[in-house]
Amino acid sequence: MQKNKWVLRTITLSAALSLLSGCWTMAAVGAGAYGGYKMKEKGYTLQSPITKERKSRK
């Protein structure tokens, strides 16, 4: 009987942790998006450091 309770608690805990990990990821993504939006409002821009070189025509 005690072993069954322990197994059930372990399964429940692991299931809850796996479901909550997605919530934390979504919260972090939302916080990053909000921060980027606020920085854009203040005039900051984000530019990719990797750019393709263009050949100049002379």
N, C-alpha and C positions, 0 to 999 in steps of 0.2 A: 504494500500500500504506500509506504514512504517513497519507494523508488518510482512509482507511477507519478506521484506528485512532483518529484524532482524533474522527471522527464517532461512532464507537462509544463512546468515553470520554465524550463530551459528552452523548449520549443516556442513558448509564448514570448519570452524575452528576445530570442533571436529574430522572430517574426516582427516584433515591434521595432527593433533596432534597424532592420532592413527597410521598413516602411518609413521611418523617420529620416533615414539618410537622404532620401529623395527630397524631403521637405527642407532640410538644411541646404541642399544644393540650390533649390529654387529660391530660398531666401537670400543666399549669397548672390545669385544672378540678379535678383531684383534690386538688391542694394547697390551692386555695381552699375546697373543701368540708371538708377536714380542719381548716383554720383556723377556719371557721365553727362546726364541731362543738365544737372546743376552747373557743371563746369562749362558746358556749351552756352548756357545762359550768360555766364560771366565773360565770354569771349575766348575761352580756350578751345583749341582744336587739336585733334589727334591725327597725326600723319604717319603713314606706314614708312618705316625706314628702308624698305625694299622697294626700289623703283626701277622701272625698265628704262635703260638709256635709249634716247632717241637719236637717230643719226641726223645731223644737220645737213640741209641741202644748200649748197653754195653755187 
